[in-house]
Amino acid sequence: MQLPSTRLVAIAAALAISRSLPAQNATPSPTDSASPPPRVTASSQSASTAPVAFSGVLYLNYQYGGLAGARSENRFDMERAYLNFRASSGTRDSIRVTLDVFQQRDATRDQYYRGWTMRVKYAYLNHDFVEGSGDAMKVWGRLGLIQTVVIEKEEQYWNRGLSQVALEQAGYFNSADAGAGLGITLPNRIGEIYATVVNGAGYQSRETDRFKDFQARLTLTPWASGTSALRGLQLSPWVSIGGQASSFATRRGTVQPVAEMRRKDRYGFLTTYRDSRFAAGLQIARKVDVAETADTTSDVTPTTHEVTGALTSAFAFWRPLGPASSSPWSLLARVDDIKPDDASSGTQRRYIVGTSWDISPRTSVTFDVQSLSPRNGLSGTPTRTYFLHFIANF
């Protein structure tokens, strides 16, 4: 759902002004990627003295560059603002609503609005089935617009304010979707399980067919309770099994309607690590889709074939002079290798390199260079863009 930003910003401001609200980080702090984002549960909300908690993050940038061989473009941009509202809804229940302020860039929708607008990214009811204390097991469920299986997990290490993670950029799936989820925090800090069933179209679209995506992730932290250097290591295999409607779900020319589901599967393995000075992640993923072709002047049924692809994404943040408490400076790098179709040799390579400076504990500025280039015969035009990213949590 999208509305002009002026109306919804006014609503958000009125809510913020009418209450004394404590600030809470909604995303991993851009000033210290080694620190996980705080998590608000029904238990913590019940203990809060404020009926509603308001927080958010603002992504601003100046960018220069673009397509190779063309005159360099440059602009100031308010890329994103996330406005988070959390509230208790009973002894074991809590509610979260996150508004996503973004610029409407689709030229075909210019008559609707050409500036910044707003949509709902998260809107869910959270229920604690088992409220364990300390390192005991906890079980909770969510219903509504919820986090998908692995993207938010990766964003606890990679800062979304610089770029989306490779899975989302490559179109594997969105970071949020409408559905239901179940989470289990395993005892003795050995990990967690998160499983969902979602529509599959993502939070940017209404439900488009009757098919669903079934997703699950297991995160293991076998050394979290120890004192070794491996205590910050997390291992997260994940899977998304689903489908989508045929491109010929309705009659097209001579092609008869197709009611069957077309395969849409993804699976992968995320490895992450952090300590006081270093954070890194490695995502290895594959996808399987069913593609269809048909001559709508003669064919009765479409011809189908599987399209398999893969991606690898590795990134790291490093504070050479010490942890965030003593050094505001950090370096970052990321490389993505995306193969859209195993049947061809074409790949897409993305590089991101940069350096960050913490202006304050909750605000940072990052100078980074991002390039994208097709390789091995893949069609496309290379790009290179220089950014100054300003990220502020509130």
C-alpha positions in Angstrom: 0.0 0.0 0.0 1.4 3.4 -1.0 0.4 6.9 -0.1 1.9 10.3 -0.7 4.6 10.9 1.8 3.3 14.2 3.2 0.2 12.6 4.6 1.8 9.6 6.2 4.8 11.6 7.5 2.3 13.9 9.2 0.6 10.9 10.8 4.0 9.5 12.0 5.1 12.9 13.4 1.8 13.3 15.2 2.3 9.9 16.9 5.9 10.7 17.8 5.1 14.1 19.3 2.1 12.9 21.2 4.1 10.4 23.2 7.4 10.3 25.0 9.0 7.5 23.0 12.3 5.8 23.7 14.6 5.4 20.6 15.5 1.9 19.4 17.6 0.8 16.5 15.5 -1.0 13.8 18.5 -2.1 11.7 22.1 -3.1 12.3 24.0 0.0 13.4 25.9 1.4 10.4 28.5 2.7 12.9 29.3 -0.7 14.3 28.6 -3.6 12.0 29.9 -6.0 14.7 26.9 -5.2 17.0 23.6 -7.0 16.3 20.5 -5.0 16.2 18.3 -4.9 19.3 15.3 -7.2 19.1 12.0 -6.2 20.6 9.9 -9.2 21.8 6.6 -9.3 23.5 8.3 -9.8 26.8 10.4 -6.6 26.5 7.4 -4.6 25.3 5.3 -5.7 28.3 8.0 -4.5 30.6 8.3 -1.1 28.8 6.7 1.9 30.4 5.9 3.4 27.1 2.7 2.2 25.3 4.4 2.7 21.8 8.1 2.8 20.9 9.1 4.8 17.9 12.5 4.4 16.1 14.0 4.4 12.6 16.9 4.9 10.3 17.6 7.5 7.6 19.6 6.7 4.4 21.0 9.7 2.6 23.5 9.8 -0.2 25.2 11.9 -2.9 26.1 9.8 -5.9 28.2 10.5 -9.0 28.6 8.2 -12.1 26.5 5.5 -13.7 26.6 3.8 -17.1 30.0 3.5 -18.7 30.4 5.7 -21.8 27.6 8.1 -20.9 27.8 11.5 -19.3 28.2 11.0 -15.6 25.0 11.6 -13.6 25.0 13.0 -10.1 22.3 13.7 -7.6 21.5 14.1 -3.9 19.1 11.3 -2.8 17.1 10.4 0.2 17.2 6.7 -0.6 15.2 5.3 2.3 13.8 6.1 5.7 12.4 3.4 7.9 9.9 4.4 10.5 9.2 1.8 13.2 6.3 1.6 15.6 6.2 -1.1 18.2 3.6 -1.7 20.9 2.5 -4.3 23.4 -0.8 -5.9 22.6 -1.2 -8.1 25.7 0.9 -10.2 28.1 2.4 -12.3 25.3 1.6 -10.2 22.2 3.3 -7.3 20.5 2.8 -5.4 17.3 5.4 -4.0 14.9 4.6 -1.7 11.9 7.5 -0.4 9.7 6.9 2.3 7.1 9.3 2.5 4.2 9.7 6.0 2.7 11.2 5.8 -0.8 11.3 7.6 -4.1 8.8 6.5 -6.7 11.1 6.0 -9.8 8.7 4.1 -12.1 8.1 6.5 -15.0 4.9 4.7 -16.0 3.4 5.8 -12.6 4.4 9.5 -12.8 0.8 10.5 -12.9 0.4 8.9 -9.5 3.4 10.6 -7.9 6.9 11.6 -8.9 8.5 12.2 -5.5 8.9 10.4 -2.3 6.1 8.2 -1.0 5.6 5.6 1.6 4.6 1.9 1.8 4.3 -0.7 4.6 7.2 -3.1 4.8 6.5 -4.9 8.1 3.1 -5.1 9.9 2.7 -8.1 12.1 1.4 -9.5 15.3 4.0 -11.4 17.4 3.0 -14.0 20.0 5.3 -15.6 22.5 4.3 -19.2 22.9 7.3 -20.0 25.3 8.8 -17.0 27.1 12.2 -18.4 28.2 14.5 -16.3 30.3 18.3 -16.1 29.7 19.6 -18.9 27.6 16.4 -21.0 27.9 14.4 -22.0 24.8 11.9 -19.4 23.4 9.2 -20.0 20.9 7.3 -17.2 19.1 5.0 -16.8 16.1 4.2 -14.0 13.6 1.4 -13.2 11.3 1.2 -10.4 8.8 3.9 -8.7 6.7 6.9 -10.5 8.1 10.6 -11.1 7.5 11.5 -13.7 4.9 13.8 -16.5 5.8 17.3 -15.2 5.5 17.7 -11.7 4.2 17.2 -9.9 7.5 19.7 -12.3 9.1 22.3 -11.3 6.5 21.5 -7.7 7.1 22.6 -8.0 10.8 26.1 -8.1 9.3 25.8 -6.2 6.0 24.4 -2.7 6.2 21.3 -2.3 4.0 21.9 1.5 3.8 24.9 0.9 1.5 23.1 -1.6 -0.8 20.6 -4.5 -0.7 22.1 -7.9 -0.1 22.9 -10.0 -3.2 19.9 -12.3 -2.8 17.4 -9.4 -3.0 19.3 -7.6 -5.8 19.4 -10.7 -7.9 15.6 -11.2 -7.5 15.7 -14.4 -5.5 13.0 -13.0 -3.2 12.1 -9.9 -1.1 13.2 -9.2 2.4 9.5 -9.1 3.6 6.3 -10.8 2.5 2.8 -11.5 3.7 2.4 -14.8 5.6 3.0 -16.6 8.9 6.2 -17.5 10.7 7.5 -19.5 13.6 10.7 -18.9 15.4 12.5 -21.1 18.0 15.5 -19.8 20.0 17.4 -23.0 20.9 18.6 -23.4 24.5 22.2 -22.7 25.7 22.8 -20.3 22.8 23.3 -23.0 20.3 21.2 -21.3 17.6 17.7 -20.7 16.2 15.1 -22.0 13.8 12.9 -19.8 11.6 10.3 -21.1 9.3 7.6 -19.2 7.2 4.9 -19.7 4.7 4.4 -16.6 2.6 2.6 -15.5 -0.6 5.8 -15.3 -2.6 5.1 -12.0 -4.4 6.9 -9.9 -1.8 5.8 -6.8 0.2 5.9 -4.6 -2.8 3.0 -6.5 -4.5 -0.4 -7.9 -3.6 -0.8 -11.7 -3.8 -0.8 -12.6 -7.5 -1.7 -16.3 -7.4 -2.8 -19.1 -5.1 0.6 -20.7 -4.6 2.8 -20.2 -1.6 6.5 -20.3 -0.7 7.6 -22.5 2.2 10.9 -21.3 3.8 13.1 -22.5 6.6 16.4 -21.6 8.1 18.5 -23.3 10.8 21.2 -21.1 12.4 23.9 -22.9 14.5 26.2 -21.1 16.9 28.2 -24.0 18.4 30.9 -21.9 20.0 28.7 -19.0 21.3 28.9 -20.0 24.9 32.7 -20.4 24.9 35.6 -18.0 24.9 37.4 -19.1 21.7 37.8 -16.9 18.6 35.1 -18.9 17.0 32.3 -17.8 19.4 31.2 -15.2 16.8 30.7 -17.7 14.0 27.2 -18.6 12.8 26.3 -21.3 10.2 22.9 -20.9 8.5 21.6 -23.3 5.9 18.3 -22.3 4.4 15.7 -23.3 1.8 12.7 -21.8 0.0 10.4 -24.3 -1.8 7.6 -22.7 -3.7 5.9 -22.0 -7.0 4.1 -19.4 -9.1 1.3 -19.3 -11.6 2.0 -20.1 -15.2 2.5 -17.3 -17.7 -0.3 -18.9 -19.5 -2.7 -19.1 -16.5 -5.3 -17.5 -18.7 -5.9 -18.3 -22.4 -3.5 -16.6 -24.8 -4.3 -17.1 -28.4 -4.4 -20.8 -29.2 -2.7 -21.7 -25.9 -5.2 -23.2 -23.4 -5.2 -22.0 -19.7 -2.6 -23.7 -17.5 -3.7 -24.3 -13.9 -0.5 -26.1 -12.7 2.1 -24.5 -10.5 5.5 -23.6 -12.0 8.5 -24.4 -9.8 10.3 -21.6 -7.9 12.9 -23.0 -5.5 15.9 -21.4 -3.8 18.4 -22.7 -1.3 21.7 -21.7 0.1 24.1 -21.5 3.0 25.0 -18.3 4.9 28.2 -18.1 7.0 28.7 -15.1 9.2 31.2 -14.0 11.8 31.8 -11.0 14.0 34.0 -9.8 16.9 34.7 -6.3 18.2 36.7 -5.2 15.2 35.7 -7.5 12.3 32.4 -8.7 10.7 32.1 -10.8 7.6 29.6 -12.9 5.7 29.6 -15.5 2.8 26.3 -16.3 1.0 26.2 -19.2 -1.5 22.8 -19.7 -3.1 21.1 -21.4 -6.0 17.7 -21.0 -7.7 15.5 -23.2 -9.9 12.8 -21.7 -12.0 10.5 -23.1 -14.7 10.5 -21.0 -17.9 7.7 -21.3 -20.5 7.6 -20.6 -24.3 4.7 -21.0 -26.8 3.6 -19.8 -30.2 0.2 -18.3 -29.4 -0.9 -18.8 -33.0 -0.5 -22.5 -33.1 0.5 -24.2 -29.8 -2.1 -25.6 -27.5 0.3 -26.0 -24.5 3.5 -24.2 -23.7 6.9 -25.8 -23.7 8.7 -25.7 -20.3 12.3 -26.1 -19.2 14.2 -25.5 -16.0 16.4 -22.5 -15.6 19.0 -22.9 -12.8 21.2 -20.1 -11.5 23.6 -19.4 -8.7 25.2 -16.6 -6.8 28.1 -16.1 -4.4 28.5 -13.0 -2.2 31.3 -12.2 0.2 31.7 -9.1 2.3 33.7 -7.8 5.3 33.9 -4.8 7.6 37.2 -4.2 9.5 38.3 -1.6 12.1 42.1 -1.5 11.7 42.7 0.7 14.7 40.5 -0.9 17.3 36.8 -1.5 18.2 34.1 1.1 17.8 34.5 2.3 21.4 38.1 3.5 20.5 38.2 4.0 16.7 35.5 5.5 14.5 37.2 4.4 11.3 36.4 1.2 9.3 37.0 -0.3 5.9 34.5 -2.4 3.9 34.5 -4.6 0.8 32.0 -6.8 -1.0 32.1 -8.9 -4.2 29.1 -10.6 -5.8 29.2 -13.2 -8.6 25.8 -13.9 -10.1 25.1 -16.5 -12.8 21.6 -16.1 -14.1 21.5 -19.4 -16.1 23.8 -22.4 -15.8 23.1 -23.2 -19.4 25.2 -20.2 -20.5 28.6 -18.9 -19.4 27.4 -15.3 -18.8 27.9 -13.9 -15.3 27.4 -10.6 -13.5 30.1 -9.2 -11.2 29.6 -6.5 -8.5 32.3 -4.8 -6.4 31.7 -2.5 -3.5 34.7 -1.0 -1.7 34.7 1.9 0.8 35.6 3.4 4.1 33.4 4.7 6.9 33.7 7.2 9.7 31.5 7.3 12.7 30.2 10.9 13.2 28.5 9.8 16.4 27.5 6.4 18.0 24.4 6.3 15.8 25.5 8.3 12.6 28.1 7.5 10.0 29.4 8.7 6.7 30.7 6.2 4.1 32.6 6.9 0.9 32.3 3.9 -1.4 32.6 2.9 -5.0 30.1 0.4 -6.5 30.6 -1.2 -9.9 28.6 -3.7 -11.9 29.8 -5.5 -15.1 28.5 -8.3 -17.3 31.0 -11.0 -18.1 31.5 -14.0 -20.4 29.0 -12.8 -23.0 26.2 -11.7 -20.7 24.4 -8.7 -22.2 24.4 -5.4 -20.3 26.3 -2.1 -19.9 28.9 -1.7 -17.1 28.3 0.8 -14.4 30.5 2.6 -11.8 29.1 4.9 -9.2 30.8 6.9 -6.4 28.7 7.4 -3.2 28.8 9.4 -0.1 26.4 7.6 2.2 25.1 9.2 5.4 23.2 6.8 7.7 21.5 8.0 10.9 19.7 5.8 13.4 17.2 7.4 15.7 
